[in-house]
Amino acid sequence: MYKFIFLSPFLLIGINVSMADDYEDEVRKRLGLNTEVAQVTAISNDDSESVPAGRSGEIVYNLGCAACHNAGLAGAPLYADDSQWETRLIKGLEMLTSNAYNGYNAMPAKGLCMDCSEEEIKRSVEYMLEALTIN
């Protein structure tokens, strides 16, 4: 009896740790985000141009940014909505990338993609800007 009482907290901790991953997957599923993170690897070859390492802008956007920018949550400008992006374009790519990476107003740092590099965040900003008809 005493052994069971002594071991039960350890069993509960083990169950709780495994549930954390399931919970994150469930949240991503409900938000319509990919649970699989695709990686792009760089191929170094003298005959070919170098390919940048990391995820593409579209993958990063779908991984985190889309949760707010597809629905306009917390004042986020809608994806491909020229009227909402018009005033933001004045800031330029560098400032928009900095805001996305560090957080700005209600937008969390890295736009919910905690494992994204600054270059990947820049690609996602470029991806959003490329969808606009104004430049």
Stockholm file with secondary structure:
# STOCKHOLM 1.0

chainA/1-135         MYKFIFLSPFLLIGINVSMADDYEDEVRKRLGLNTEVAQVTAISNDDSESVPAGRSGEIVYNLGCAACHNAGLAGAPLYADDSQWETRLIKGLEMLTSNAYNGYNAMPAKGLCMDCSEEEIKRSVEYMLEALTIN
#=GR chainA/1-135 SS CHHHHHHHHHHHHHHHHHHHHHHHHHHHHHHTCCSSCCCCCCCCCTTSCCCCCSCCHHHHIIIIIHHHHTTTGGGCCCTTCHHHHHHHHTTHHHHHHHHHHHCBTTBCGGGGCTTCCHHHHHHHHHHHHHTCSCC
#=GC SS_cons         CHHHHHHHHHHHHHHHHHHHHHHHHHHHHHHTCCSSCCCCCCCCCTTSCCCCCSCCHHHHIIIIIHHHHTTTGGGCCCTTCHHHHHHHHTTHHHHHHHHHHHCBTTBCGGGGCTTCCHHHHHHHHHHHHHTCSCC
//
